[in-house]
Amino acid sequence: MIVIIGADGFLGKCVSAKLREMPWKGKPVMPFHDRDAFFDFLPSHYQEVDWIIYCDKREKVEKHTPFRMEYVRQLWSVAASYSVPLVYAFFQPDKDVFTDFQPEFFATWTKKQYRKPPYWYIFRLSEVYGPNDGEVSEEISRVLQWYRVILETGRVELKGKQGCGDDTGVCRDYVYVKDVVRVLYWFMTHQPASDVYDIGSGFARTDMAVVHAIFQALRCESKVESPRNEPESAPFVDSVFLPNLSKLRSIGYKKDFMTVEKGVKSYVQRYLQSGNKYV
């Protein structure tokens, strides 16, 4: 049995769909929407559980509450006690948004523990977009936000300076959710060294590039406004989380990630316009 905590969220739904599609070694998938209820379930069913997967949800910045380090520690500890592999995937907020869950600090804490899960993986995610986005009450991706604006108004207004490689250009790493799910599945089948891993495309892109990709996917002319009276200032690029894929590549994951152009085209044409879901 594969237990997925947070299976009602954007990423959790996609992971559940992937595992059911394969299926992974014929194991059934059991969703948990209430993450605290899992601790009552495990003691009586631990012999049936092959993997514990916890997919966190994206939270709106204005309503942001810290990721609970204590919960992840508790989850890791019970996985260790019952010798069950653990996967935890979470969305890393921008560096100026507080979170009490620091992956590197957590990894240091695990080294001091006597019991450990057979395998444990912490995945730090960047700007994820794709099918099932917007289906639940959590922050939606920038791709979906701009798509809705384009459908409503036919144009997009971008504020601030657009560009990478200078002090004011804001670039983010956009990764298609199917690529994320593929990485998680690869770890379950290959079982490399337990550690904290970043997941992203490996290429930071401007908001302008992403918006143009949406217009192209819609097969219409790009109409992007950048008000001249808007000061040429934006958050420093250092305030945005940019994943480092060197560790992921070093353990043997060689598959390429979709470019923004290909990923956005797939998302817009195969899912948003057709109404399909990643199920």
C-alpha positions as CSV (number, residue, x, y, z in Angstrom):
1,M,0.0,0.0,0.0
2,I,1.2,3.5,-0.8
3,V,-0.2,6.2,1.5
4,I,-0.5,9.7,0.1
5,I,-1.0,12.4,2.7
6,G,-2.4,15.6,1.1
7,A,-3.9,13.6,-1.8
8,D,-6.6,16.3,-2.2
9,G,-4.0,18.9,-3.2
10,F,-2.6,19.9,-6.6
11,L,0.6,17.8,-6.4
12,G,-1.0,15.0,-4.3
13,K,-3.7,14.5,-7.0
14,C,-1.1,14.2,-9.7
15,V,1.1,11.8,-7.8
16,S,-2.0,9.6,-7.0
17,A,-2.9,9.6,-10.6
18,K,0.6,8.6,-11.7
19,L,0.8,5.7,-9.2
20,R,-2.6,4.4,-10.1
21,E,-1.7,4.6,-13.8
22,M,1.5,2.6,-13.6
23,P,0.6,0.9,-11.0
24,W,3.7,0.8,-8.8
25,K,4.4,-2.9,-8.2
26,G,0.7,-3.5,-8.1
27,K,0.3,-1.7,-4.8
28,P,-3.0,0.1,-4.0
29,V,-2.9,3.8,-3.4
30,M,-4.6,5.1,-0.2
31,P,-5.3,8.9,0.0
32,F,-5.3,10.8,3.3
33,H,-6.9,14.2,3.2
34,D,-6.5,14.7,7.0
35,R,-2.8,14.5,7.7
36,D,-3.2,14.1,11.4
37,A,-5.5,11.0,11.0
38,F,-2.6,9.1,9.5
39,F,-1.0,8.7,12.9
40,D,-4.1,6.9,14.1
41,F,-4.1,4.6,11.1
42,L,-0.4,3.5,10.9
43,P,0.0,1.5,14.1
44,S,-2.6,-1.0,13.0
45,H,-1.7,-1.1,9.4
46,Y,2.1,-0.5,9.2
47,Q,2.7,-4.0,7.8
48,E,0.6,-3.1,4.8
49,V,2.3,0.3,4.1
50,D,5.2,0.2,1.6
51,W,5.6,4.0,1.2
52,I,4.5,7.2,2.9
53,I,4.2,10.1,0.6
54,Y,3.4,13.6,2.0
55,C,2.6,16.2,-0.7
56,D,2.3,19.6,0.9
57,K,0.0,22.3,-0.5
58,R,0.9,25.8,-1.8
59,E,-0.3,28.5,0.5
60,K,-1.3,32.0,-0.4
61,V,1.4,34.4,0.8
62,E,-1.1,36.7,2.5
63,K,-2.4,33.8,4.4
64,H,0.9,32.0,4.8
65,T,1.4,29.9,7.9
66,P,4.8,28.3,8.6
67,F,5.4,24.8,7.5
68,R,5.3,22.8,10.7
69,M,8.8,21.4,11.3
70,E,7.3,19.4,14.2
71,Y,4.9,17.6,12.0
72,V,7.6,16.5,9.5
73,R,9.7,15.3,12.4
74,Q,6.8,13.3,13.8
75,L,6.1,11.8,10.4
76,W,9.8,10.9,9.9
77,S,10.0,9.4,13.3
78,V,7.0,7.1,12.9
79,A,8.3,6.1,9.4
80,A,11.6,5.2,11.1
81,S,9.9,3.3,13.9
82,Y,7.9,1.1,11.5
83,S,10.6,1.0,8.9
84,V,8.6,2.6,6.0
85,P,10.2,4.7,3.3
86,L,9.1,8.4,3.4
87,V,8.8,11.1,0.7
88,Y,8.0,14.7,1.6
89,A,7.5,17.2,-1.2
90,F,6.9,20.9,-0.4
91,F,6.8,24.2,-2.2
92,Q,9.6,26.4,-1.2
93,P,8.3,30.0,-0.6
94,D,10.4,33.0,-1.7
95,K,13.2,33.8,0.7
96,D,11.5,36.8,2.2
97,V,8.5,34.6,3.3
98,F,9.0,33.0,6.7
99,T,8.8,29.2,7.1
100,D,9.9,27.2,10.1
101,F,10.8,24.2,7.9
102,Q,14.4,24.5,6.7
103,P,15.4,21.4,4.8
104,E,19.1,21.6,5.5
105,F,18.4,22.0,9.2
106,F,16.1,19.0,9.1
107,A,18.7,16.9,7.3
108,T,21.2,17.7,10.1
109,W,18.6,16.7,12.7
110,T,18.1,13.3,11.0
111,K,21.8,12.5,11.3
112,K,21.4,12.6,15.1
113,Q,18.5,10.1,15.2
114,Y,19.2,6.5,16.0
115,R,16.4,5.0,14.0
116,K,15.9,6.1,10.4
117,P,13.4,5.1,7.6
118,P,14.9,2.7,5.0
119,Y,14.8,5.6,2.6
120,W,13.7,9.2,3.0
121,Y,13.5,12.0,0.5
122,I,12.8,15.7,1.0
123,F,11.9,17.4,-2.3
124,R,12.0,21.2,-2.5
125,L,9.9,22.5,-5.4
126,S,9.9,25.7,-7.4
127,E,7.2,27.2,-9.6
128,V,5.1,24.2,-10.4
129,Y,2.2,24.4,-13.0
130,G,0.1,22.0,-14.9
131,P,-3.1,19.9,-14.9
132,N,-5.2,19.9,-11.7
133,D,-3.9,23.3,-10.8
134,G,-6.7,25.4,-9.4
135,E,-8.8,22.4,-8.5
136,V,-8.4,22.9,-4.8
137,S,-8.4,25.8,-2.3
138,E,-4.7,26.6,-2.5
139,E,-2.5,29.2,-4.3
140,I,-2.7,28.7,-8.1
141,S,0.3,28.9,-10.3
142,R,1.4,32.1,-12.1
143,V,0.8,30.3,-15.4
144,L,-2.9,29.7,-14.5
145,Q,-3.3,33.3,-13.2
146,W,-2.0,34.8,-16.4
147,Y,-4.1,32.4,-18.5
148,R,-7.3,33.5,-16.8
149,V,-6.3,37.2,-17.2
150,I,-5.7,36.7,-20.9
151,L,-9.1,35.0,-21.4
152,E,-10.8,37.8,-19.5
153,T,-9.0,40.8,-20.9
154,G,-7.0,39.7,-23.9
155,R,-3.8,41.2,-22.5
156,V,-1.4,41.1,-19.5
157,E,0.1,43.9,-17.6
158,L,3.5,43.2,-16.1
159,K,4.9,45.5,-13.5
160,G,8.6,46.1,-12.9
161,K,11.7,45.4,-15.0
162,Q,11.7,42.2,-17.0
163,G,15.0,40.4,-17.4
164,C,17.6,38.0,-15.9
165,G,21.1,38.6,-15.0
166,D,20.8,42.1,-13.3
167,D,19.9,43.3,-9.9
168,T,16.3,44.0,-10.6
169,G,15.3,41.3,-13.1
170,V,13.0,38.7,-11.5
171,C,13.5,35.2,-12.9
172,R,11.9,32.0,-11.7
173,D,12.3,28.3,-12.4
174,Y,9.0,27.0,-13.9
175,V,8.6,23.3,-13.9
176,Y,5.8,21.2,-15.4
177,V,4.0,19.1,-12.7
178,K,4.4,15.9,-14.8
179,D,8.1,16.3,-14.7
180,V,7.9,16.6,-10.9
181,V,5.8,13.4,-10.6
182,R,8.3,11.6,-12.9
183,V,11.1,12.5,-10.5
184,L,9.3,11.2,-7.5
185,Y,8.4,8.0,-9.3
186,W,12.1,7.6,-10.3
187,F,13.2,7.9,-6.7
188,M,10.7,5.2,-5.6
189,T,12.0,2.8,-8.2
190,H,15.7,3.5,-8.0
191,Q,16.0,4.3,-4.3
192,P,19.2,6.5,-4.3
193,A,20.8,8.0,-1.2
194,S,18.4,9.6,1.3
195,D,18.7,13.4,1.3
196,V,17.2,16.7,0.4
197,Y,16.8,17.3,-3.3
198,D,15.7,20.4,-5.3
199,I,13.4,19.9,-8.3
200,G,13.1,22.3,-11.1
201,S,13.7,22.7,-14.8
202,G,17.2,24.1,-14.2
203,F,16.4,27.3,-16.2
204,A,15.1,30.5,-14.7
205,R,12.7,32.4,-17.0
206,T,11.2,35.9,-16.9
207,D,7.5,36.6,-16.4
208,M,7.6,38.0,-19.9
209,A,8.8,34.7,-21.4
210,V,6.1,32.7,-19.6
211,V,3.3,35.1,-20.7
212,H,4.5,35.0,-24.3
213,A,4.4,31.2,-24.1
214,I,0.8,31.3,-23.0
215,F,-0.2,33.6,-25.9
216,Q,1.6,31.2,-28.3
217,A,-0.2,28.2,-26.9
218,L,-3.5,30.1,-27.4
219,R,-2.4,30.9,-31.0
220,C,-2.9,34.6,-30.6
221,E,-0.9,37.8,-30.7
222,S,1.0,38.6,-27.5
223,K,-0.4,41.7,-25.9
224,V,1.8,42.6,-22.9
225,E,1.8,46.0,-21.3
226,S,4.5,47.4,-19.1
227,P,3.4,50.9,-17.7
228,R,6.1,53.5,-18.3
229,N,5.3,55.2,-15.0
230,E,6.0,52.0,-13.2
231,P,9.4,52.3,-11.4
232,E,12.0,49.9,-12.8
233,S,12.4,48.0,-9.6
234,A,11.5,44.5,-8.6
235,P,12.5,42.1,-5.8
236,F,16.1,41.1,-6.0
237,V,16.6,37.8,-7.8
238,D,18.2,36.5,-4.5
239,S,14.7,36.7,-2.9
240,V,13.4,34.1,-5.3
241,F,14.0,30.4,-4.8
242,L,16.0,28.9,-7.7
243,P,16.5,25.2,-7.4
244,N,20.0,23.6,-7.8
245,L,19.9,20.4,-9.8
246,S,23.5,19.4,-9.2
247,K,22.6,16.9,-6.5
248,L,19.7,15.4,-8.5
249,R,22.0,14.9,-11.5
250,S,24.8,13.5,-9.4
251,I,22.7,10.5,-8.3
252,G,21.8,9.5,-11.8
253,Y,18.6,11.3,-12.8
254,K,19.4,12.3,-16.4
255,K,16.0,13.0,-17.9
256,D,15.4,16.4,-19.4
257,F,12.7,18.8,-18.1
258,M,10.2,20.4,-20.3
259,T,10.9,24.0,-21.4
260,V,8.4,26.7,-20.5
261,E,7.3,26.8,-24.2
262,K,6.6,23.0,-24.4
263,G,5.2,22.7,-20.9
264,V,2.8,25.7,-21.2
265,K,1.7,24.5,-24.6
266,S,0.8,21.0,-23.3
267,Y,-0.9,22.5,-20.2
268,V,-3.0,25.0,-22.2
269,Q,-4.0,22.9,-25.2
270,R,-4.3,19.4,-23.6
271,Y,-5.9,20.4,-20.3
272,L,-7.1,24.0,-19.9
273,Q,-8.8,24.3,-23.3
274,S,-10.0,20.8,-23.4
275,G,-11.2,20.5,-19.8
276,N,-9.1,17.4,-19.2
277,K,-7.6,16.6,-15.8
278,Y,-4.5,14.7,-14.9
279,V,-6.3,11.5,-13.9
